[in-house]
C-alpha cells in the first residue's frame, strides 16, 4: 500500500461498495450518501497517491470506470426501492448515466489523440528546436492529468442531486444535477477538441526529424554516448554525463527510451532520445567518429551497424562480476577498462576480446573522491559502514548487514579511543528480505542510542555557534536551490520540454556551486564526533567517503570506488568462504582487512586509522589502486580524452581510405558504399529492411 493511510483508504473503499448495496436494498438514503462519500474520497485519495492497489484493480475487472458504474447502478436500485421507478426523475437518472457514459468515448479518444500527437518522434534536451520549428504550448495540465478520473467525477452533481430529490421528494434538485453533469461532460469534450487540429498541434514527424538534422549539421557532434535500458538503469548513463561534459570533442548523448530521458540527471550536453529504430537510422550522424556504449543491450545493433564511426564499450562500473567480461563485448572496436585488472579479467575469461582492443582509461567518475579528510589532532576518526543490499538470490555473501551488521556497529561504537560511525545503507536494503530490513532497523537503533549517549558524555564538546551558523547556511542554500528548481521546473509534456529545455549555463553552474556549499554546511551542522545514519540522495556516497578515515563494506562497486581514496578499508566475508579464497575470488579485497561475521578483526582496521605510519596494508592498497584504476598521472579524464582522440583518428583514417578507394574506381568499395549505412541518405533508404535486434 505504501503507507498505513493508503491501507486504510483501500479498506474503506472496498467495504464501501457492499455498504452501498445494503443501503440501496434497505433502502436508506442517508446510509447510501455516507457510503458513497467514503468511496469517492477513498478512491480519489488512492489515485492521488498512485497506490499499487489502484493500478491492480483494473487487472481483475474492477477498474475506475467499473467502480463508478456500479455506484451509479446502485443509485438506480435505491431509487427503485424507494418506489420512484414510475417517476420521471427515475428515467431521467437512467438517461443521464447512459448519456454520461456515451461521453466517455469521445473524451478518452481526444485525450489519447492529444497525447499521441504531442509525443515527439525525437525528444531532446539542450537542442535548439524553437528557432527551427513551431511547437505550440501543451493543453493546460489540468485537462490531461488524471483525465479519466476527472471526467468520471463529473457524475457527482447528478448523484448529489438525485439523493437530494430522494430525500425531499422533489425532482428539481435531481434534474439540476443531471443537467449539470451532462453540461460539464460536454464542456470537457469541447474544450479538448481544439488541441487535435490546427495550430495547436505539433509538427509531424518529418518536420521534427528535419529540424533535428538541421541542428545536427550545425552542431556537428563528434562523440556519442549511446544508451538503452529500463527506468532502473538510468544511473548507468547518468554516471557518464560529467565525463561527457569534459570531453575535448563535441559530445552528444543518444538515448532510446523516453523513460531514461525522464530520469536523466541535469547536464549541459545535448541529448537526443530516438525511440524508433528507423528514425535512428535516418538520423544524420555523419560527423560522429566515436560511439561509447555504457551497457550491452540488443538495441546497440542500431548504431553498431554504422561503419563510419568506431564503437567502444565503456560499461557502467568496474568489478569482478561476470557482466564485466560479457562475450558480447567483442562486437566493439575497443573495450575501455579502468586499469590493468580489467584487461586481465578479459584474458582470464577468454571470451574473444583481443588484448590489442583493450585500452586502459581510468575512472573519470572517481575524480571527486579525496585521499584524506582534513587533518586535525583532536578530531575523532570517522568510520563509514556502507553495506550493500541483500540482492535477489538470498546469497548470504551479498550483504554483511544480516549476519554481521550489529557486531560491526557495536564494536565501532565501543571502540577506545573512540571513533565516529557513519552508516549509509544501500537504498534497496530490506526490499527483498525482511531479515535485512529488521537488521537495518536494529543497526539504526544502536547508532541512535549511541549518539544520544555520546551527546551527554563530557569528553565530547560541540561548537553550538558554528552549528547554528551552518544550519543558517543550509536554510539559505536550500531556499536558493528550491528557487532555482522552480524556474522552468513546472510539469510539462514531451513536446514542450523538447522545445524549451536548453540548459542555462549560469544556472547550472550556480546549482553545482550551491550543492558543494550545501555539502560543506551539512557536515558542519552537527558535531564531528556524532554518529550518523545517512539515507536519501544527499549527502552522496562520495561525500561520505571524503569525510571518512576508513570504510567497512561488502563486495560491490562501493569497495572498488573507495579504493580510489587510498584509505584503509575492511570487507566482510559474510558467506565465510575463508580469507584466502575470498581474496582469490575478489580482486578488490586483496588490500582489505577481511572481517568474519563476528567482526573481531576490526581492531586491525582501527589501528591503521589511528597510526597511518604503521598501516601494514598501505603499500598493497597503493598497488591495488593502480592495478584496478590505473595511474594517477595523467588524470583519468586526460587519459579518456586521449583515447577518444586516438580512436577518432582511426575512424577518420578508415573513412578517408574508403573515399580514396571509391575515387580510384574500386568497384567493391563503391558497391559497399551503396549498401552500408555510413552515408545517412543511403541509410534512410534501407532502414525499413534492417533487422531491429
C-alpha positions in Angstrom: 0.0 0.0 0.0 2.9 2.4 0.6 1.5 3.7 4.0 -1.0 3.0 6.7 -3.2 5.8 5.3 -3.3 4.1 1.9 -4.1 0.8 3.5 -7.0 2.4 5.5 -8.3 4.2 2.4 -8.2 0.9 0.4 -10.1 -0.9 3.1 -12.7 1.8 3.3 -13.2 1.8 -0.4 -13.6 -2.0 -0.7 -16.0 -2.1 2.3 -17.9 0.9 1.0 -19.4 -0.9 -2.0 -21.1 -3.7 -0.1 -22.5 -1.0 2.3 -23.8 0.9 -0.8 -25.7 -2.2 -1.9 -27.2 -2.9 1.5 -28.2 0.8 1.8 -29.9 0.6 -1.6 -31.8 -2.5 -0.7 -33.0 -1.4 2.7 -33.4 1.4 1.4 -31.6 4.2 3.4 -30.7 7.4 1.5 -28.5 8.7 4.4 -26.5 5.5 4.7 -26.2 5.4 0.9 -24.9 9.0 0.8 -22.4 8.4 3.6 -21.1 5.2 2.0 -20.9 6.9 -1.4 -18.9 9.8 0.1 -16.5 7.4 1.6 -15.9 5.5 -1.7 -15.5 8.8 -3.6 -13.0 10.2 -1.2 -11.0 6.9 -0.7 -10.9 6.4 -4.5 -9.6 9.9 -5.1 -7.0 9.6 -2.3 -5.6 6.4 -3.7 -5.5 7.8 -7.2 -3.6 10.9 -6.0 -1.1 8.7 -4.2 -0.7 6.4 -7.2 -1.5 3.4 -4.9 -0.4 -0.1 -6.0 -4.0 -1.3 -5.4 -5.5 1.2 -7.8 -3.1 0.0 -10.5 -4.0 -3.6 -9.9 -7.8 -3.4 -9.7 -8.2 -2.9 -13.4 -6.4 -6.3 -13.9 -9.3 -8.0 -12.0 -12.1 -6.2 -13.9 -12.6 -3.6 -11.1 -11.1 -0.6 -12.8 -12.1 3.0 -12.4 -15.0 3.1 -14.9 -16.5 -0.1 -13.4 -16.4 1.3 -9.9 -18.2 4.4 -11.0 -20.8 2.4 -13.0 -21.5 0.1 -10.0 -22.1 3.1 -7.8 -24.5 4.6 -10.4 -26.4 1.3 -10.8 -26.8 1.0 -7.1 -28.2 4.6 -7.0 -30.7 3.5 -9.6 -31.6 0.5 -7.4 -32.0 2.9 -4.4 -34.5 5.0 -6.4 -36.4 1.9 -7.5 -36.6 0.6 -3.9 -38.0 4.0 -2.8 -40.9 3.5 -5.2 -39.7 6.1 -7.6 -39.5 3.8 -10.6 -42.5 5.3 -12.2 -41.4 8.9 -11.7 -39.8 11.0 -14.4 -36.7 11.5 -12.2 -36.0 7.7 -12.4 -36.0 7.7 -16.2 -34.0 10.9 -16.1 -31.3 9.3 -14.0 -31.1 6.3 -16.3 -30.9 8.5 -19.4 -28.3 10.7 -17.7 -25.9 7.9 -16.8 -26.3 6.3 -20.3 -25.5 9.7 -21.9 -22.7 10.3 -19.5 -21.0 7.0 -20.4 -21.6 7.9 -24.0 -19.4 11.0 -23.5 -16.5 8.8 -22.1 -15.7 7.5 -25.6 -15.0 10.9 -27.3 -13.4 12.2 -24.2 -11.0 9.3 -24.0 -10.3 9.3 -27.7 -9.5 13.1 -27.6 -7.2 12.7 -24.6 -5.3 9.8 -26.3 -5.1 11.6 -29.6 -3.7 14.7 -28.0 -1.1 12.7 -26.1 -0.1 10.8 -29.3 0.2 13.9 -31.4 2.3 15.6 -28.7 4.6 12.7 -28.4 7.7 13.6 -30.4 9.4 11.1 -32.8 12.6 12.5 -31.3 12.7 14.1 -27.9 15.5 16.4 -27.0 17.3 18.4 -24.3 19.8 21.2 -24.9 18.9 21.2 -28.6 17.6 24.4 -30.2 14.4 23.3 -31.8 12.5 26.5 -31.0 14.2 28.5 -33.8 13.6 25.7 -36.3 10.0 24.5 -35.9 6.9 25.8 -34.2 5.9 23.6 -31.2 2.7 25.0 -29.6 2.1 25.0 -25.8 0.5 21.9 -24.4 -3.1 22.0 -23.2 -3.4 23.1 -19.5 -2.0 20.3 -17.3 -5.4 20.1 -15.5 -7.1 18.9 -18.7 -4.9 15.8 -19.3 -3.6 14.9 -15.8 -5.7 12.0 -14.4 -8.3 13.0 -17.1 -10.4 9.8 -16.8 -10.7 10.2 -13.1 -11.7 13.9 -13.5 -14.3 13.1 -16.2 -15.9 10.3 -14.2 -16.1 12.5 -11.1 -18.4 14.9 -13.0 -21.2 12.4 -12.1 -21.1 13.9 -8.6 -23.5 16.6 -9.5 -26.1 14.1 -10.7 -25.5 11.7 -7.8 -25.9 14.5 -5.2 -28.9 16.0 -7.0 -30.7 12.6 -7.2 -30.0 11.9 -3.5 -31.4 15.3 -2.5 -34.5 14.5 -4.7 -34.9 11.1 -3.0 -34.8 12.8 0.5 -37.1 15.8 -0.3 -39.4 14.0 -2.8 -38.8 16.9 -5.1 -37.4 16.2 -8.6 -36.0 19.7 -9.2 -32.6 19.1 -7.5 -32.2 15.8 -9.4 -32.8 17.4 -12.8 -30.5 20.3 -11.9 -27.7 17.8 -11.0 -28.4 15.7 -14.2 -28.2 18.9 -16.3 -25.0 20.0 -14.6 -23.3 16.6 -15.1 -24.1 16.4 -18.8 -23.2 20.0 -19.4 -19.8 19.7 -17.7 -19.1 16.5 -19.6 -19.9 18.1 -22.9 -17.9 21.1 -22.0 -14.9 19.0 -21.1 -15.1 17.3 -24.5 -15.5 20.6 -26.4 -12.5 22.2 -24.5 -10.2 19.3 -25.7 -11.2 19.5 -29.4 -9.1 22.5 -30.5 -5.9 20.6 -29.4 -6.2 17.9 -32.1 -6.2 20.2 -35.1 -4.8 23.4 -36.5 -2.0 25.5 -34.9 -2.4 23.8 -31.5 -0.9 20.6 -32.8 2.9 20.0 -33.1 4.5 19.5 -36.5 4.6 16.0 -38.0 7.4 13.5 -37.6 9.1 14.5 -40.9 9.3 18.2 -39.8 10.7 17.3 -36.4 13.3 15.0 -37.8 14.3 17.6 -40.4 14.7 20.2 -37.6 16.9 17.8 -35.6 19.1 17.0 -38.6 19.4 20.8 -39.3 20.6 21.3 -35.7 23.0 18.3 -36.1 24.5 19.7 -39.3 25.2 22.9 -37.4 26.5 21.3 -34.1 28.5 18.5 -35.8 28.7 16.0 -32.9 31.9 14.0 -32.8 31.5 11.7 -29.8 28.2 10.0 -28.9 27.3 8.3 -25.6 24.6 5.7 -26.6 22.3 4.2 -24.1 19.3 1.9 -24.0 17.7 0.4 -20.9 14.9 0.4 -18.4 14.0 3.1 -15.9 16.0 1.4 -13.2 19.1 1.5 -15.3 19.2 5.3 -15.8 22.1 5.5 -13.3 24.3 3.7 -15.8 24.1 6.7 -18.2 23.9 9.4 -15.5 27.4 8.3 -14.2 28.9 9.3 -17.5 27.3 12.7 -18.0 30.0 14.7 -16.2 32.7 12.9 -18.2 30.9 13.8 -21.4 30.8 17.4 -20.3 34.6 17.3 -20.0 35.3 15.9 -23.5 37.6 17.9 -25.8 35.4 16.8 -28.7 31.8 17.8 -29.3 29.6 15.4 -27.2 26.1 14.1 -27.8 24.0 11.7 -25.6 21.8 9.4 -27.7 19.0 7.6 -25.8 16.5 5.0 -27.0 13.8 5.1 -24.3 11.7 8.0 -23.1 11.7 6.8 -19.6 15.5 7.2 -19.5 15.2 10.8 -20.7 12.7 11.5 -17.9 15.2 10.1 -15.4 18.3 11.7 -16.8 20.3 13.9 -14.5 20.8 17.6 -15.4 23.6 18.1 -17.9 25.0 20.7 -20.3 25.5 18.0 -23.0 22.9 17.9 -25.9 20.6 14.9 -25.5 18.5 13.3 -28.3 16.1 10.4 -27.5 15.2 8.4 -30.5 12.8 5.5 -29.6 12.2 4.3 -33.2 14.9 2.2 -34.8 14.0 3.6 -38.3 14.3 7.2 -37.0 17.7 6.5 -35.5 19.0 5.0 -38.8 17.7 8.1 -40.6 19.5 10.4 -38.2 22.4 12.3 -39.7 25.4 11.1 -37.7 27.9 11.7 -40.5 30.3 13.8 -38.2 30.4 11.3 -35.4 33.6 9.4 -35.1 33.4 7.7 -31.7 30.4 5.9 -30.1 30.5 5.0 -26.4 28.3 2.2 -25.0 27.6 2.0 -21.3 25.6 -1.3 -21.4 25.4 -4.4 -23.6 21.8 -4.4 -24.9 20.1 -5.6 -28.0 19.3 -2.1 -29.4 23.0 -1.3 -29.6 22.9 -3.0 -33.1 21.1 0.0 -34.5 24.2 2.1 -34.1 26.8 -0.6 -34.2 25.9 -1.1 -37.9 27.3 2.3 -38.8 30.9 1.8 -40.1 31.9 5.5 -40.3 32.4 5.6 -36.5 34.4 3.5 -34.1 32.5 1.7 -31.3 33.7 1.4 -27.7 32.3 -0.5 -24.7 32.9 1.6 -21.6 30.5 -0.2 -19.2 29.0 1.3 -16.1 31.3 0.0 -13.4 34.4 -1.9 -12.7 34.1 -5.1 -10.7 34.7 -8.8 -10.7 31.2 -9.6 -11.7 30.5 -11.7 -14.8 28.9 -8.7 -16.5 32.4 -7.1 -16.7 33.6 -9.8 -19.1 30.5 -10.3 -21.3 31.3 -12.1 -24.6 29.1 -9.6 -26.4 31.9 -7.1 -25.8 33.8 -8.5 -28.8 31.5 -6.7 -31.2 33.1 -3.4 -30.3 36.2 -1.9 -31.9 37.6 -1.4 -28.5 36.8 -2.1 -24.8 37.9 0.5 -22.3 38.7 -0.5 -18.7 39.8 1.5 -15.7 43.1 -0.3 -15.2 45.2 -3.4 -15.7 42.7 -5.5 -13.7 40.0 -5.1 -16.4 42.4 -6.2 -19.1 43.4 -9.3 -17.1 39.7 -10.2 -16.5 39.2 -10.5 -20.2 42.3 -12.5 -20.7 41.3 -15.0 -17.9 37.7 -15.2 -19.2 38.8 -15.9 -22.7 35.6 -14.6 -24.3 37.0 -13.4 -27.6 38.1 -9.9 -26.7 41.6 -9.3 -28.0 44.2 -7.8 -25.8 45.1 -5.3 -28.5 41.5 -3.9 -28.4 41.6 -3.1 -24.7 42.5 0.4 -23.6 43.0 1.5 -20.0 41.5 4.9 -19.4 41.0 5.1 -15.6 37.6 6.0 -14.0 36.8 9.7 -14.6 33.8 9.5 -12.3 36.1 9.0 -9.3 37.7 12.4 -9.5 35.6 13.8 -6.7 37.0 11.2 -4.2 39.7 12.8 -2.0 42.6 11.0 -0.5 42.3 12.1 3.1 40.0 14.2 5.2 41.4 17.4 6.7 43.9 16.5 9.4 43.3 17.6 13.0 45.0 16.2 16.0 41.9 16.3 18.2 39.5 15.1 15.5 37.5 11.9 16.2 38.3 9.5 13.4 35.3 8.6 11.2 34.5 5.0 10.0 31.9 4.6 7.3 29.8 1.5 7.3 28.3 1.1 3.8 26.8 -2.4 3.4 25.2 -3.3 0.1 21.7 -4.7 -0.1 20.6 -8.4 0.1 20.1 -9.0 -3.6 17.5 -11.2 -5.3 19.1 -14.7 -4.8 19.3 -14.9 -1.0 23.0 -15.5 -1.0 24.4 -14.8 2.5 27.5 -13.3 0.9 25.6 -10.4 -0.7 25.4 -8.3 2.4 27.0 -8.2 5.8 24.0 -6.5 7.4 22.0 -9.6 8.4 24.8 -11.7 10.0 27.5 -9.1 10.9 25.9 -5.6 10.9 25.1 -5.4 14.6 28.5 -6.9 15.5 30.3 -4.3 13.4 28.4 -1.3 14.7 28.6 -2.5 18.4 32.4 -2.9 18.1 32.8 0.5 16.4 30.6 2.5 18.9 32.5 0.8 21.8 36.0 1.5 20.3 38.6 3.1 22.6 39.9 5.5 21.6 36.5 6.4 20.2 35.5 6.8 16.6 32.5 8.3 14.9 30.3 5.9 12.8 28.6 6.9 9.6 26.1 4.3 8.5 24.9 4.6 4.9 22.8 1.6 3.8 22.0 0.7 0.2 18.7 2.3 -0.8 17.3 -1.1 -1.7 18.0 -2.6 1.8 15.0 -4.5 3.0 13.1 -4.5 -0.2 13.5 -8.3 -0.7 14.5 -9.7 2.6 12.5 -8.9 5.8 15.6 -10.0 7.8 17.7 -7.4 6.1 15.1 -4.7 6.9 15.0 -5.8 10.5 18.8 -5.8 10.8 18.8 -2.3 9.3 16.4 -1.1 11.9 18.4 -2.6 14.7 21.6 -1.0 13.5 19.9 2.3 13.2 18.6 2.0 16.7 22.0 1.1 18.0 23.6 4.2 16.4 20.8 6.5 17.6 21.2 5.2 21.2 25.0 5.6 21.0 24.6 9.1 19.6 22.3 10.1 22.4 24.7 8.7 25.0 27.7 10.5 23.4 25.8 13.8 23.4 25.8 13.7 27.3 29.4 12.5 27.5 31.7 15.3 28.9 34.6 14.1 26.8 32.8 15.3 23.7 32.1 19.0 23.2 30.2 20.7 20.4 30.6 24.2 18.9 27.0 25.2 19.1 27.7 28.6 17.5 29.3 27.0 14.5 26.5 24.5 14.2 23.9 27.3 14.3 25.8 29.2 11.6 25.9 26.0 9.5 22.2 25.5 9.9 21.6 29.0 8.7 23.7 28.4 5.7 21.8 25.2 4.9 18.5 27.1 5.1 19.8 29.8 2.8 21.2 27.3 0.3 18.1 25.1 0.3 15.9 28.1 -0.3 18.0 29.2 -3.3 18.1 25.7 -4.7 14.3 25.5 -4.4 14.0 28.8 -6.1 16.3 27.7 -9.0 14.4 24.4 -9.3 11.2 26.3 -9.6 12.4 28.3 -12.6 11.2 26.3 -15.6 10.6 23.3 -13.4 6.8 23.2 -13.9 5.4 19.9 -15.2 5.5 19.9 -19.0 4.8 17.4 -21.7 7.5 15.9 -24.0 6.9 18.4 -26.8 7.2 21.5 -24.6 10.3 20.0 -22.8 12.0 19.4 -26.2 11.2 23.0 -27.2 12.3 24.7 -24.0 14.8 22.6 -22.2 18.0 24.3 -23.3 20.4 24.5 -20.4 21.1 27.8 -18.7 24.8 27.5 -18.1 24.8 30.2 -15.5 22.0 28.5 -13.6 23.7 25.1 -14.0 27.0 26.4 -12.6 25.2 28.1 -9.7 23.4 24.9 -8.8 26.7 22.9 -8.8 28.3 25.6 -6.6 25.4 25.6 -4.2 25.4 21.8 -3.9 29.1 21.9 -3.0 28.3 24.6 -0.4 25.4 22.5 0.9 27.6 19.5 1.4 30.1 21.6 3.4 27.4 23.2 5.5 25.8 19.8 6.1 28.9 18.3 7.7 29.4 21.4 9.8 25.9 21.4 11.1 26.5 18.7 13.7 29.5 17.7 15.8 32.3 15.8 14.1 32.0 13.1 16.8 28.3 12.4 16.4 27.3 9.1 15.0 25.0 9.5 12.0 22.6 7.4 9.8 22.9 8.8 6.3 20.0 7.9 4.0 18.5 9.6 0.9 20.2 11.0 -2.1 22.2 13.6 -0.2 24.9 13.6 1.0 26.2 11.5 -1.8 28.2 8.3 -1.2 31.4 10.0 -2.4 30.8 12.9 0.1 30.7 10.2 2.9 34.0 8.8 1.5 35.6 12.2 1.8 34.8 12.8 5.4 35.7 9.3 6.5 39.1 7.8 7.5 38.2 4.2 6.7 35.3 2.1 5.4 33.6 -1.2 6.2 31.6 -2.6 3.3 30.7 -5.7 1.2 31.7 -7.0 -2.2 30.3 -4.3 -4.5 31.3 -1.4 -6.7 31.4 0.7 -3.5 34.6 -1.0 -2.5 36.2 -0.5 -5.9 35.3 3.2 -5.8 36.6 3.6 -2.2 40.0 2.2 -3.2 40.5 5.5 -5.2 40.8 7.3 -1.8 43.8 5.2 -0.7 42.3 4.9 2.8 42.1 1.7 4.9 39.0 -0.4 4.3 37.5 -3.7 5.5 35.3 -6.1 3.6 33.1 -8.7 5.3 33.2 -12.3 4.2 29.6 -12.9 5.2 29.5 -16.3 3.4 32.6 -17.3 5.4 34.4 -18.9 2.5 37.8 -18.1 4.1 40.2 -15.2 3.7 42.4 -16.9 1.1 39.5 -18.0 -1.2 37.7 -14.7 -0.6 40.8 -12.7 -1.8 41.3 -15.0 -4.7 37.8 -14.6 -5.9 37.6 -10.8 -5.4 40.4 -8.6 -6.7 39.1 -5.5 -4.8 39.6 -7.1 -1.4 43.3 -8.0 -1.8 44.4 -5.0 0.2 41.4 -5.1 2.7 41.1 -6.2 6.3 38.8 -9.3 5.9 36.1 -9.5 8.5 34.3 -12.5 9.7 30.7 -12.2 10.9 31.9 -11.7 14.4 33.8 -8.5 13.3 36.6 -9.4 15.7 39.2 -8.4 13.0 38.0 -4.7 13.2 40.9 -3.8 15.5 43.3 -4.1 12.7 41.4 -1.5 10.7 41.1 0.8 13.7 44.9 0.5 14.3 45.6 1.5 10.8 43.4 4.6 11.1 45.0 5.7 14.4 48.5 5.3 13.2 48.8 5.5 9.4 52.6 5.2 9.6 52.2 1.7 11.0 49.5 0.6 8.5 50.6 -2.8 7.2 48.4 -2.7 4.1 49.2 0.8 2.9 51.6 -0.3 0.2 49.3 -3.0 -1.0 46.4 -0.5 -1.3 48.5 1.8 -3.4 49.5 -1.1 -5.7 45.9 -2.3 -5.9 44.6 1.2 -6.6 46.9 1.4 -9.6 46.1 -2.1 -10.8 42.3 -1.5 -10.6 42.1 2.2 -11.6 45.3 3.0 -13.4 47.9 5.6 -12.6 47.1 9.0 -11.0 49.0 10.8 -13.7 47.9 11.7 -16.3 44.5 12.2 -14.8 41.7 9.8 -15.8 39.9 12.5 -17.8 43.1 13.2 -19.7 43.5 9.5 -20.4 39.9 9.3 -21.5 40.2 12.3 -23.9 43.4 10.9 -25.3 41.7 7.6 -26.0 38.7 9.3 -27.7 41.1 11.4 -29.9 43.1 8.3 -30.9 40.1 6.3 -31.8 38.6 9.2 -33.7 41.8 9.4 -35.8 41.4 5.7 -36.6 37.8 6.3 -37.7 38.8 9.2 -39.9 41.7 7.2 -41.4 39.3 4.4 -42.3 36.8 6.8 -43.9 39.5 8.6 -45.9 40.7 5.2 -47.1 37.2 4.2 -48.3 36.8 7.5 -50.1 40.2 7.1 -51.8 39.2 3.6 -52.9 36.0 4.9 -54.4 37.7 7.8 -56.1 40.2 5.3 -57.6 37.3 3.4 -59.1 37.4 0.4 -56.8 34.2 -1.4 -57.7 34.0 -3.4 -54.4 34.4 -0.2 -52.3 31.7 1.6 -54.4 29.4 -1.4 -54.1 29.9 -1.4 -50.3 29.3 2.3 -50.1 25.9 1.7 -51.7 25.0 -1.0 -49.2 26.4 0.0 -45.8 24.7 2.7 -43.7 27.7 5.0 -43.4 26.0 7.6 -45.6 22.9 8.9 -43.9 20.9 9.3 -47.1 21.6 5.7 -48.2 20.8 4.6 -44.6 17.4 6.2 -44.9 16.6 4.2 -48.0 17.4 0.8 -46.5 16.3 1.3 -42.9 12.9 -0.3 -43.3 14.5 -3.6 -44.2 17.1 -3.7 -41.4 16.7 -6.1 -38.5 16.0 -4.3 -35.3 17.6 -6.9 -33.0 
